């Protein structure tokens, strides 16, 4: 299945893009998508945190199945002060 993936903030620096399309196996979940993205983008490998994720603009977990999802967004941790 084909998904649109969006990256925000420092993740755009690590990937060199704000969005891309990727073909992922049917039945995949967010964690499997991340593994596929890390194979494409060396900057994502070995990160010391897991970004927040949203599927079709709703926050999701790393075990969320991607069936029926059109867009996945990855957001780094945010802090304020």
HTML snippet that shows the backbone in 3Dmol.js (N, CA, C, O; Angstrom):
<script src="https://3Dmol.org/build/3Dmol-min.js"></script>
<div id="view" style="width:600px;height:400px;position:relative"></div>
<script>
const pdb = `
ATOM      1  N   UNK A   1       0.845  -1.176   0.000  1.00  0.00           N
ATOM      2  CA  UNK A   1       0.000   0.000   0.000  1.00  0.00           C
ATOM      3  C   UNK A   1       0.887   1.235   0.000  1.00  0.00           C
ATOM      4  O   UNK A   1       2.010   1.200   0.502  1.00  0.00           O
ATOM      5  N   UNK A   2       0.391   2.304  -0.553  1.00  0.00           N
ATOM      6  CA  UNK A   2       1.153   3.543  -0.663  1.00  0.00           C
ATOM      7  C   UNK A   2       0.703   4.522   0.413  1.00  0.00           C
ATOM      8  O   UNK A   2      -0.494   4.712   0.631  1.00  0.00           O
ATOM      9  N   UNK A   3       1.676   5.142   1.085  1.00  0.00           N
ATOM     10  CA  UNK A   3       1.408   6.119   2.135  1.00  0.00           C
ATOM     11  C   UNK A   3       2.164   7.405   1.866  1.00  0.00           C
ATOM     12  O   UNK A   3       3.233   7.397   1.255  1.00  0.00           O
ATOM     13  N   UNK A   4       1.607   8.492   2.321  1.00  0.00           N
ATOM     14  CA  UNK A   4       2.339   9.758   2.347  1.00  0.00           C
ATOM     15  C   UNK A   4       2.894   9.900   3.759  1.00  0.00           C
ATOM     16  O   UNK A   4       2.169   9.725   4.738  1.00  0.00           O
ATOM     17  N   UNK A   5       4.170  10.215   3.858  1.00  0.00           N
ATOM     18  CA  UNK A   5       4.828  10.394   5.150  1.00  0.00           C
ATOM     19  C   UNK A   5       5.290  11.839   5.243  1.00  0.00           C
ATOM     20  O   UNK A   5       5.883  12.373   4.305  1.00  0.00           O
ATOM     21  N   UNK A   6       5.014  12.468   6.381  1.00  0.00           N
ATOM     22  CA  UNK A   6       5.437  13.849   6.616  1.00  0.00           C
ATOM     23  C   UNK A   6       6.388  13.884   7.809  1.00  0.00           C
ATOM     24  O   UNK A   6       6.196  13.176   8.798  1.00  0.00           O
ATOM     25  N   UNK A   7       7.414  14.719   7.696  1.00  0.00           N
ATOM     26  CA  UNK A   7       8.395  14.901   8.758  1.00  0.00           C
ATOM     27  C   UNK A   7       8.358  16.345   9.223  1.00  0.00           C
ATOM     28  O   UNK A   7       8.163  17.255   8.416  1.00  0.00           O
ATOM     29  N   UNK A   8       8.541  16.558  10.508  1.00  0.00           N
ATOM     30  CA  UNK A   8       8.506  17.902  11.076  1.00  0.00           C
ATOM     31  C   UNK A   8       9.785  18.203  11.845  1.00  0.00           C
ATOM     32  O   UNK A   8      10.453  17.309  12.365  1.00  0.00           O
ATOM     33  N   UNK A   9      10.102  19.493  11.898  1.00  0.00           N
ATOM     34  CA  UNK A   9      11.207  20.044  12.696  1.00  0.00           C
ATOM     35  C   UNK A   9      12.519  19.328  12.383  1.00  0.00           C
ATOM     36  O   UNK A   9      12.890  19.214  11.215  1.00  0.00           O
ATOM     37  N   UNK A  10      13.222  18.849  13.397  1.00  0.00           N
ATOM     38  CA  UNK A  10      14.547  18.260  13.197  1.00  0.00           C
ATOM     39  C   UNK A  10      14.509  17.021  12.307  1.00  0.00           C
ATOM     40  O   UNK A  10      15.527  16.658  11.718  1.00  0.00           O
ATOM     41  N   UNK A  11      13.369  16.376  12.200  1.00  0.00           N
ATOM     42  CA  UNK A  11      13.276  15.201  11.337  1.00  0.00           C
ATOM     43  C   UNK A  11      13.414  15.575   9.864  1.00  0.00           C
ATOM     44  O   UNK A  11      13.856  14.757   9.058  1.00  0.00           O
ATOM     45  N   UNK A  12      13.043  16.795   9.508  1.00  0.00           N
ATOM     46  CA  UNK A  12      13.257  17.234   8.123  1.00  0.00           C
ATOM     47  C   UNK A  12      14.747  17.377   7.846  1.00  0.00           C
ATOM     48  O   UNK A  12      15.196  17.107   6.732  1.00  0.00           O
ATOM     49  N   UNK A  13      15.514  17.794   8.839  1.00  0.00           N
ATOM     50  CA  UNK A  13      16.962  17.885   8.667  1.00  0.00           C
ATOM     51  C   UNK A  13      17.576  16.496   8.512  1.00  0.00           C
ATOM     52  O   UNK A  13      18.476  16.301   7.695  1.00  0.00           O
ATOM     53  N   UNK A  14      17.095  15.539   9.290  1.00  0.00           N
ATOM     54  CA  UNK A  14      17.647  14.186   9.255  1.00  0.00           C
ATOM     55  C   UNK A  14      17.296  13.432   7.978  1.00  0.00           C
ATOM     56  O   UNK A  14      18.048  12.559   7.544  1.00  0.00           O
ATOM     57  N   UNK A  15      16.159  13.765   7.378  1.00  0.00           N
ATOM     58  CA  UNK A  15      15.731  13.074   6.159  1.00  0.00           C
ATOM     59  C   UNK A  15      16.001  13.870   4.893  1.00  0.00           C
ATOM     60  O   UNK A  15      16.066  13.306   3.801  1.00  0.00           O
ATOM     61  N   UNK A  16      16.159  15.176   5.038  1.00  0.00           N
ATOM     62  CA  UNK A  16      16.357  16.024   3.867  1.00  0.00           C
ATOM     63  C   UNK A  16      15.078  16.329   3.111  1.00  0.00           C
ATOM     64  O   UNK A  16      15.129  16.811   1.980  1.00  0.00           O
ATOM     65  N   UNK A  17      13.934  16.055   3.718  1.00  0.00           N
ATOM     66  CA  UNK A  17      12.652  16.295   3.055  1.00  0.00           C
ATOM     67  C   UNK A  17      11.557  16.554   4.093  1.00  0.00           C
ATOM     68  O   UNK A  17      11.690  16.182   5.258  1.00  0.00           O
ATOM     69  N   UNK A  18      10.483  17.193   3.652  1.00  0.00           N
ATOM     70  CA  UNK A  18       9.342  17.398   4.540  1.00  0.00           C
ATOM     71  C   UNK A  18       8.274  16.332   4.328  1.00  0.00           C
ATOM     72  O   UNK A  18       7.451  16.089   5.210  1.00  0.00           O
ATOM     73  N   UNK A  19       8.285  15.696   3.157  1.00  0.00           N
ATOM     74  CA  UNK A  19       7.321  14.632   2.902  1.00  0.00           C
ATOM     75  C   UNK A  19       7.814  13.737   1.771  1.00  0.00           C
ATOM     76  O   UNK A  19       8.660  14.118   0.962  1.00  0.00           O
ATOM     77  N   UNK A  20       7.258  12.550   1.750  1.00  0.00           N
ATOM     78  CA  UNK A  20       7.565  11.589   0.686  1.00  0.00           C
ATOM     79  C   UNK A  20       6.465  10.553   0.634  1.00  0.00           C
ATOM     80  O   UNK A  20       5.658  10.432   1.556  1.00  0.00           O
ATOM     81  N   UNK A  21       6.443   9.812  -0.451  1.00  0.00           N
ATOM     82  CA  UNK A  21       5.527   8.684  -0.568  1.00  0.00           C
ATOM     83  C   UNK A  21       6.344   7.411  -0.478  1.00  0.00           C
ATOM     84  O   UNK A  21       7.466   7.339  -0.979  1.00  0.00           O
ATOM     85  N   UNK A  22       5.765   6.400   0.171  1.00  0.00           N
ATOM     86  CA  UNK A  22       6.463   5.131   0.335  1.00  0.00           C
ATOM     87  C   UNK A  22       5.472   3.998   0.145  1.00  0.00           C
ATOM     88  O   UNK A  22       4.303   4.106   0.517  1.00  0.00           O
ATOM     89  N   UNK A  23       5.943   2.933  -0.425  1.00  0.00           N
ATOM     90  CA  UNK A  23       5.155   1.714  -0.581  1.00  0.00           C
ATOM     91  C   UNK A  23       5.514   0.809   0.599  1.00  0.00           C
ATOM     92  O   UNK A  23       6.688   0.519   0.828  1.00  0.00           O
ATOM     93  N   UNK A  24       4.509   0.368   1.337  1.00  0.00           N
ATOM     94  CA  UNK A  24       4.712  -0.465   2.521  1.00  0.00           C
ATOM     95  C   UNK A  24       3.819  -1.695   2.402  1.00  0.00           C
ATOM     96  O   UNK A  24       2.756  -1.634   1.785  1.00  0.00           O
ATOM     97  N   UNK A  25       4.239  -2.795   2.982  1.00  0.00           N
ATOM     98  CA  UNK A  25       3.499  -4.055   2.885  1.00  0.00           C
ATOM     99  C   UNK A  25       2.138  -3.954   3.574  1.00  0.00           C
ATOM    100  O   UNK A  25       1.995  -3.285   4.597  1.00  0.00           O
ATOM    101  N   UNK A  26       1.158  -4.618   3.005  1.00  0.00           N
ATOM    102  CA  UNK A  26      -0.158  -4.717   3.647  1.00  0.00           C
ATOM    103  C   UNK A  26       0.035  -5.329   5.031  1.00  0.00           C
ATOM    104  O   UNK A  26       0.846  -6.239   5.200  1.00  0.00           O
ATOM    105  N   UNK A  27      -0.698  -4.839   6.008  1.00  0.00           N
ATOM    106  CA  UNK A  27      -0.604  -5.370   7.354  1.00  0.00           C
ATOM    107  C   UNK A  27       0.495  -4.753   8.198  1.00  0.00           C
ATOM    108  O   UNK A  27       0.672  -5.136   9.355  1.00  0.00           O
ATOM    109  N   UNK A  28       1.237  -3.805   7.641  1.00  0.00           N
ATOM    110  CA  UNK A  28       2.327  -3.163   8.380  1.00  0.00           C
ATOM    111  C   UNK A  28       1.773  -2.235   9.450  1.00  0.00           C
ATOM    112  O   UNK A  28       0.638  -1.764   9.360  1.00  0.00           O
ATOM    113  N   UNK A  29       2.594  -1.980  10.464  1.00  0.00           N
ATOM    114  CA  UNK A  29       2.234  -1.013  11.492  1.00  0.00           C
ATOM    115  C   UNK A  29       3.237   0.139  11.463  1.00  0.00           C
ATOM    116  O   UNK A  29       4.150   0.152  10.638  1.00  0.00           O
ATOM    117  N   UNK A  30       3.065   1.091  12.353  1.00  0.00           N
ATOM    118  CA  UNK A  30       3.926   2.283  12.364  1.00  0.00           C
ATOM    119  C   UNK A  30       5.390   1.905  12.575  1.00  0.00           C
ATOM    120  O   UNK A  30       6.269   2.457  11.913  1.00  0.00           O
ATOM    121  N   UNK A  31       5.663   0.977  13.480  1.00  0.00           N
ATOM    122  CA  UNK A  31       7.048   0.575  13.744  1.00  0.00           C
ATOM    123  C   UNK A  31       7.704   0.004  12.489  1.00  0.00           C
ATOM    124  O   UNK A  31       8.876   0.275  12.228  1.00  0.00           O
ATOM    125  N   UNK A  32       6.971  -0.775  11.720  1.00  0.00           N
ATOM    126  CA  UNK A  32       7.515  -1.332  10.483  1.00  0.00           C
ATOM    127  C   UNK A  32       7.743  -0.242   9.445  1.00  0.00           C
ATOM    128  O   UNK A  32       8.712  -0.293   8.687  1.00  0.00           O
ATOM    129  N   UNK A  33       6.860   0.735   9.410  1.00  0.00           N
ATOM    130  CA  UNK A  33       7.065   1.877   8.524  1.00  0.00           C
ATOM    131  C   UNK A  33       8.345   2.606   8.899  1.00  0.00           C
ATOM    132  O   UNK A  33       9.141   2.945   8.022  1.00  0.00           O
ATOM    133  N   UNK A  34       8.558   2.853  10.193  1.00  0.00           N
ATOM    134  CA  UNK A  34       9.753   3.546  10.647  1.00  0.00           C
ATOM    135  C   UNK A  34      11.017   2.784  10.235  1.00  0.00           C
ATOM    136  O   UNK A  34      12.001   3.393   9.816  1.00  0.00           O
ATOM    137  N   UNK A  35      10.989   1.467  10.352  1.00  0.00           N
ATOM    138  CA  UNK A  35      12.132   0.651   9.944  1.00  0.00           C
ATOM    139  C   UNK A  35      12.419   0.847   8.459  1.00  0.00           C
ATOM    140  O   UNK A  35      13.577   0.986   8.064  1.00  0.00           O
ATOM    141  N   UNK A  36      11.382   0.858   7.641  1.00  0.00           N
ATOM    142  CA  UNK A  36      11.553   1.080   6.203  1.00  0.00           C
ATOM    143  C   UNK A  36      12.106   2.475   5.925  1.00  0.00           C
ATOM    144  O   UNK A  36      12.941   2.648   5.038  1.00  0.00           O
ATOM    145  N   UNK A  37      11.645   3.465   6.676  1.00  0.00           N
ATOM    146  CA  UNK A  37      12.138   4.832   6.492  1.00  0.00           C
ATOM    147  C   UNK A  37      13.606   4.948   6.910  1.00  0.00           C
ATOM    148  O   UNK A  37      14.378   5.664   6.274  1.00  0.00           O
ATOM    149  N   UNK A  38      13.987   4.249   7.970  1.00  0.00           N
ATOM    150  CA  UNK A  38      15.378   4.283   8.432  1.00  0.00           C
ATOM    151  C   UNK A  38      16.313   3.637   7.405  1.00  0.00           C
ATOM    152  O   UNK A  38      17.484   4.005   7.317  1.00  0.00           O
ATOM    153  N   UNK A  39      15.807   2.683   6.635  1.00  0.00           N
ATOM    154  CA  UNK A  39      16.605   2.096   5.560  1.00  0.00           C
ATOM    155  C   UNK A  39      16.858   3.117   4.460  1.00  0.00           C
ATOM    156  O   UNK A  39      17.909   3.081   3.820  1.00  0.00           O
ATOM    157  N   UNK A  40      15.925   4.019   4.230  1.00  0.00           N
ATOM    158  CA  UNK A  40      16.062   5.069   3.213  1.00  0.00           C
ATOM    159  C   UNK A  40      16.889   6.252   3.692  1.00  0.00           C
ATOM    160  O   UNK A  40      17.609   6.869   2.907  1.00  0.00           O
ATOM    161  N   UNK A  41      16.787   6.568   4.976  1.00  0.00           N
ATOM    162  CA  UNK A  41      17.388   7.791   5.519  1.00  0.00           C
ATOM    163  C   UNK A  41      18.327   7.444   6.677  1.00  0.00           C
ATOM    164  O   UNK A  41      17.879   7.144   7.784  1.00  0.00           O
ATOM    165  N   UNK A  42      19.604   7.489   6.415  1.00  0.00           N
ATOM    166  CA  UNK A  42      20.597   7.128   7.430  1.00  0.00           C
ATOM    167  C   UNK A  42      20.462   7.967   8.698  1.00  0.00           C
ATOM    168  O   UNK A  42      20.772   7.490   9.789  1.00  0.00           O
ATOM    169  N   UNK A  43      20.005   9.205   8.568  1.00  0.00           N
ATOM    170  CA  UNK A  43      19.871  10.090   9.717  1.00  0.00           C
ATOM    171  C   UNK A  43      18.868   9.601  10.753  1.00  0.00           C
ATOM    172  O   UNK A  43      18.922  10.026  11.907  1.00  0.00           O
ATOM    173  N   UNK A  44      17.959   8.724  10.366  1.00  0.00           N
ATOM    174  CA  UNK A  44      16.956   8.217  11.294  1.00  0.00           C
ATOM    175  C   UNK A  44      17.462   7.028  12.109  1.00  0.00           C
ATOM    176  O   UNK A  44      16.868   6.661  13.123  1.00  0.00           O
ATOM    177  N   UNK A  45      18.554   6.439  11.659  1.00  0.00           N
ATOM    178  CA  UNK A  45      19.091   5.263  12.348  1.00  0.00           C
ATOM    179  C   UNK A  45      19.774   5.669  13.647  1.00  0.00           C
ATOM    180  O   UNK A  45      20.494   6.666  13.699  1.00  0.00           O
ATOM    181  N   UNK A  46      19.543   4.897  14.675  1.00  0.00           N
ATOM    182  CA  UNK A  46      20.239   5.102  15.938  1.00  0.00           C
ATOM    183  C   UNK A  46      19.800   6.326  16.715  1.00  0.00           C
ATOM    184  O   UNK A  46      20.529   6.799  17.587  1.00  0.00           O
ATOM    185  N   UNK A  47      18.608   6.852  16.412  1.00  0.00           N
ATOM    186  CA  UNK A  47      18.125   8.003  17.176  1.00  0.00           C
ATOM    187  C   UNK A  47      17.899   7.584  18.620  1.00  0.00           C
ATOM    188  O   UNK A  47      17.542   6.435  18.883  1.00  0.00           O
ATOM    189  N   UNK A  48      18.103   8.500  19.555  1.00  0.00           N
ATOM    190  CA  UNK A  48      17.943   8.167  20.967  1.00  0.00           C
ATOM    191  C   UNK A  48      16.518   8.423  21.478  1.00  0.00           C
ATOM    192  O   UNK A  48      16.283   8.381  22.686  1.00  0.00           O
ATOM    193  N   UNK A  49      15.589   8.682  20.595  1.00  0.00           N
ATOM    194  CA  UNK A  49      14.189   8.845  20.974  1.00  0.00           C
ATOM    195  C   UNK A  49      13.311   8.369  19.821  1.00  0.00           C
ATOM    196  O   UNK A  49      13.749   8.293  18.674  1.00  0.00           O
ATOM    197  N   UNK A  50      12.079   8.055  20.149  1.00  0.00           N
ATOM    198  CA  UNK A  50      11.081   7.733  19.134  1.00  0.00           C
ATOM    199  C   UNK A  50      10.189   8.946  18.974  1.00  0.00           C
ATOM    200  O   UNK A  50       9.621   9.430  19.953  1.00  0.00           O
ATOM    201  N   UNK A  51      10.059   9.439  17.769  1.00  0.00           N
ATOM    202  CA  UNK A  51       9.186  10.596  17.578  1.00  0.00           C
ATOM    203  C   UNK A  51       7.724  10.243  17.830  1.00  0.00           C
ATOM    204  O   UNK A  51       7.324   9.079  17.794  1.00  0.00           O
ATOM    205  N   UNK A  52       6.952  11.276  18.084  1.00  0.00           N
ATOM    206  CA  UNK A  52       5.505  11.095  18.165  1.00  0.00           C
ATOM    207  C   UNK A  52       5.004  10.823  16.751  1.00  0.00           C
ATOM    208  O   UNK A  52       5.627  11.231  15.771  1.00  0.00           O
ATOM    209  N   UNK A  53       3.891  10.139  16.658  1.00  0.00           N
ATOM    210  CA  UNK A  53       3.359   9.785  15.350  1.00  0.00           C
ATOM    211  C   UNK A  53       1.864  10.096  15.303  1.00  0.00           C
ATOM    212  O   UNK A  53       1.149   9.953  16.294  1.00  0.00           O
ATOM    213  N   UNK A  54       1.420  10.518  14.137  1.00  0.00           N
ATOM    214  CA  UNK A  54      -0.005  10.735  13.892  1.00  0.00           C
ATOM    215  C   UNK A  54      -0.369  10.048  12.579  1.00  0.00           C
ATOM    216  O   UNK A  54       0.347  10.152  11.583  1.00  0.00           O
ATOM    217  N   UNK A  55      -1.483   9.354  12.602  1.00  0.00           N
ATOM    218  CA  UNK A  55      -2.014   8.706  11.402  1.00  0.00           C
ATOM    219  C   UNK A  55      -3.285   9.435  11.003  1.00  0.00           C
ATOM    220  O   UNK A  55      -4.253   9.489  11.762  1.00  0.00           O
ATOM    221  N   UNK A  56      -3.267   9.991   9.806  1.00  0.00           N
ATOM    222  CA  UNK A  56      -4.401  10.792   9.329  1.00  0.00           C
ATOM    223  C   UNK A  56      -4.801  11.854  10.355  1.00  0.00           C
ATOM    224  O   UNK A  56      -5.980  12.045  10.653  1.00  0.00           O
ATOM    225  N   UNK A  57      -3.788  12.535  10.883  1.00  0.00           N
ATOM    226  CA  UNK A  57      -3.924  13.671  11.804  1.00  0.00           C
ATOM    227  C   UNK A  57      -4.485  13.321  13.184  1.00  0.00           C
ATOM    228  O   UNK A  57      -4.999  14.192  13.887  1.00  0.00           O
ATOM    229  N   UNK A  58      -4.387  12.051  13.569  1.00  0.00           N
ATOM    230  CA  UNK A  58      -4.796  11.609  14.907  1.00  0.00           C
ATOM    231  C   UNK A  58      -3.587  10.931  15.538  1.00  0.00           C
ATOM    232  O   UNK A  58      -3.006  10.021  14.947  1.00  0.00           O
ATOM    233  N   UNK A  59      -3.203  11.372  16.745  1.00  0.00           N
ATOM    234  CA  UNK A  59      -2.055  10.753  17.398  1.00  0.00           C
ATOM    235  C   UNK A  59      -2.256   9.257  17.504  1.00  0.00           C
ATOM    236  O   UNK A  59      -3.358   8.776  17.769  1.00  0.00           O
ATOM    237  N   UNK A  60      -1.159   8.522  17.291  1.00  0.00           N
ATOM    238  CA  UNK A  60      -1.216   7.063  17.262  1.00  0.00           C
ATOM    239  C   UNK A  60      -0.015   6.495  18.014  1.00  0.00           C
ATOM    240  O   UNK A  60       0.873   7.230  18.445  1.00  0.00           O
ATOM    241  N   UNK A  61      -0.010   5.187  18.160  1.00  0.00           N
ATOM    242  CA  UNK A  61       1.114   4.514  18.812  1.00  0.00           C
ATOM    243  C   UNK A  61       1.958   3.809  17.750  1.00  0.00           C
ATOM    244  O   UNK A  61       1.581   3.742  16.580  1.00  0.00           O
ATOM    245  N   UNK A  62       3.081   3.296  18.173  1.00  0.00           N
ATOM    246  CA  UNK A  62       3.980   2.605  17.250  1.00  0.00           C
ATOM    247  C   UNK A  62       3.433   1.261  16.812  1.00  0.00           C
ATOM    248  O   UNK A  62       3.919   0.685  15.838  1.00  0.00           O
ATOM    249  N   UNK A  63       2.429   0.750  17.512  1.00  0.00           N
ATOM    250  CA  UNK A  63       1.826  -0.522  17.120  1.00  0.00           C
ATOM    251  C   UNK A  63       0.546  -0.334  16.306  1.00  0.00           C
ATOM    252  O   UNK A  63      -0.133  -1.310  15.990  1.00  0.00           O
ATOM    253  N   UNK A  64       0.210   0.913  15.966  1.00  0.00           N
ATOM    254  CA  UNK A  64      -1.000   1.184  15.188  1.00  0.00           C
ATOM    255  C   UNK A  64      -0.881   0.587  13.788  1.00  0.00           C
ATOM    256  O   UNK A  64       0.087   0.867  13.081  1.00  0.00           O
ATOM    257  N   UNK A  65      -1.851  -0.230  13.378  1.00  0.00           N
ATOM    258  CA  UNK A  65      -1.849  -0.762  12.013  1.00  0.00           C
ATOM    259  C   UNK A  65      -2.082   0.358  11.002  1.00  0.00           C
ATOM    260  O   UNK A  65      -2.787   1.326  11.285  1.00  0.00           O
ATOM    261  N   UNK A  66      -1.488   0.215   9.834  1.00  0.00           N
ATOM    262  CA  UNK A  66      -1.593   1.256   8.814  1.00  0.00           C
ATOM    263  C   UNK A  66      -2.689   0.986   7.777  1.00  0.00           C
ATOM    264  O   UNK A  66      -2.853   1.767   6.840  1.00  0.00           O
ATOM    265  N   UNK A  67      -3.422  -0.089   7.931  1.00  0.00           N
ATOM    266  CA  UNK A  67      -4.514  -0.395   6.997  1.00  0.00           C
ATOM    267  C   UNK A  67      -5.505   0.761   6.976  1.00  0.00           C
ATOM    268  O   UNK A  67      -6.001   1.176   8.023  1.00  0.00           O
ATOM    269  N   UNK A  68      -5.789   1.277   5.798  1.00  0.00           N
ATOM    270  CA  UNK A  68      -6.741   2.364   5.640  1.00  0.00           C
ATOM    271  C   UNK A  68      -6.189   3.751   5.926  1.00  0.00           C
ATOM    272  O   UNK A  68      -6.916   4.738   5.811  1.00  0.00           O
ATOM    273  N   UNK A  69      -4.922   3.843   6.296  1.00  0.00           N
ATOM    274  CA  UNK A  69      -4.296   5.137   6.596  1.00  0.00           C
ATOM    275  C   UNK A  69      -3.709   5.718   5.311  1.00  0.00           C
ATOM    276  O   UNK A  69      -3.080   5.003   4.530  1.00  0.00           O
ATOM    277  N   UNK A  70      -3.917   7.006   5.097  1.00  0.00           N
ATOM    278  CA  UNK A  70      -3.384   7.681   3.912  1.00  0.00           C
ATOM    279  C   UNK A  70      -2.113   8.460   4.208  1.00  0.00           C
ATOM    280  O   UNK A  70      -1.234   8.568   3.353  1.00  0.00           O
ATOM    281  N   UNK A  71      -2.009   9.013   5.436  1.00  0.00           N
ATOM    282  CA  UNK A  71      -0.870   9.875   5.767  1.00  0.00           C
ATOM    283  C   UNK A  71      -0.385   9.582   7.184  1.00  0.00           C
ATOM    284  O   UNK A  71      -1.177   9.428   8.114  1.00  0.00           O
ATOM    285  N   UNK A  72       0.931   9.511   7.320  1.00  0.00           N
ATOM    286  CA  UNK A  72       1.559   9.330   8.625  1.00  0.00           C
ATOM    287  C   UNK A  72       2.525  10.486   8.819  1.00  0.00           C
ATOM    288  O   UNK A  72       3.312  10.805   7.928  1.00  0.00           O
ATOM    289  N   UNK A  73       2.461  11.113   9.989  1.00  0.00           N
ATOM    290  CA  UNK A  73       3.353  12.224  10.311  1.00  0.00           C
ATOM    291  C   UNK A  73       4.196  11.853  11.520  1.00  0.00           C
ATOM    292  O   UNK A  73       3.702  11.266  12.482  1.00  0.00           O
ATOM    293  N   UNK A  74       5.489  12.207  11.458  1.00  0.00           N
ATOM    294  CA  UNK A  74       6.403  11.980  12.561  1.00  0.00           C
ATOM    295  C   UNK A  74       6.843  13.337  13.098  1.00  0.00           C
ATOM    296  O   UNK A  74       7.274  14.212  12.346  1.00  0.00           O
ATOM    297  N   UNK A  75       6.725  13.494  14.427  1.00  0.00           N
ATOM    298  CA  UNK A  75       7.033  14.761  15.087  1.00  0.00           C
ATOM    299  C   UNK A  75       8.016  14.516  16.230  1.00  0.00           C
ATOM    300  O   UNK A  75       7.774  13.643  17.064  1.00  0.00           O
ATOM    301  N   UNK A  76       9.102  15.255  16.288  1.00  0.00           N
ATOM    302  CA  UNK A  76      10.037  15.084  17.400  1.00  0.00           C
ATOM    303  C   UNK A  76       9.426  15.617  18.702  1.00  0.00           C
ATOM    304  O   UNK A  76       8.456  16.375  18.676  1.00  0.00           O
ATOM    305  N   UNK A  77      10.001  15.216  19.834  1.00  0.00           N
ATOM    306  CA  UNK A  77       9.491  15.728  21.105  1.00  0.00           C
ATOM    307  C   UNK A  77       9.508  17.253  21.123  1.00  0.00           C
ATOM    308  O   UNK A  77      10.381  17.885  20.528  1.00  0.00           O
ATOM    309  N   UNK A  78       8.548  17.819  21.801  1.00  0.00           N
ATOM    310  CA  UNK A  78       8.437  19.261  21.884  1.00  0.00           C
ATOM    311  C   UNK A  78       8.524  19.664  23.339  1.00  0.00           C
ATOM    312  O   UNK A  78       7.904  19.044  24.203  1.00  0.00           O
ATOM    313  N   UNK A  79       9.293  20.701  23.607  1.00  0.00           N
ATOM    314  CA  UNK A  79       9.348  21.219  24.975  1.00  0.00           C
ATOM    315  C   UNK A  79       9.104  22.714  24.922  1.00  0.00           C
ATOM    316  O   UNK A  79       9.336  23.363  23.902  1.00  0.00           O
ATOM    317  N   UNK A  80       8.644  23.237  26.013  1.00  0.00           N
ATOM    318  CA  UNK A  80       8.359  24.665  26.068  1.00  0.00           C
ATOM    319  C   UNK A  80       8.843  25.232  27.378  1.00  0.00           C
ATOM    320  O   UNK A  80       9.311  24.513  28.261  1.00  0.00           O
ATOM    321  N   UNK A  81       8.722  26.498  27.479  1.00  0.00           N
ATOM    322  CA  UNK A  81       9.223  27.062  28.707  1.00  0.00           C
ATOM    323  C   UNK A  81       8.658  28.383  29.007  1.00  0.00           C
ATOM    324  O   UNK A  81       8.998  28.983  30.027  1.00  0.00           O
TER     325      UNK A  81
END
`;
const viewer = $3Dmol.createViewer("view");
viewer.addModel(pdb, "pdb");
viewer.setStyle({}, {cartoon: {color: "spectrum"}});
viewer.zoomTo();
viewer.render();
</script>
